[in-house]
Amino acid sequence: MCFAEERLSSNAEVPSNESQEEVTTVSDSKNTDYANFYQGLWDCTGDETDELTFKRGDVIYIISKEYNRFGWWVGEMKGTIGLVPKAYIMEMYDI
């Protein structure tokens, strides 16, 4: 496994706090879409580059169920978006 380390040069500009907008986080309970949070049932290694790789217990947010008839959904995990086999995940919350 290879890890890249990013460094700023000594004269790099640092953005000021004056122009920052308020950011809504996923943990904001009144806006959280609990129905689309799923959890990995088993470890799954993506065979193609457009498939997510995840482990049992990983949290995956389902973006689209467009490919439901093929047994796949589009999900996001840790900033990565990819196809997820729906048979490998279960709902996180019973709503």
Secondary structure, DSSP 8 states (H G I E B T S, - for coil): ---------TT-----GGG------TT-TTT--GGGEEEESS-B--SSTTB--B-TT-EEEEEE-TTGGGTEEEEEETTEEEEEEGGGEEESS--
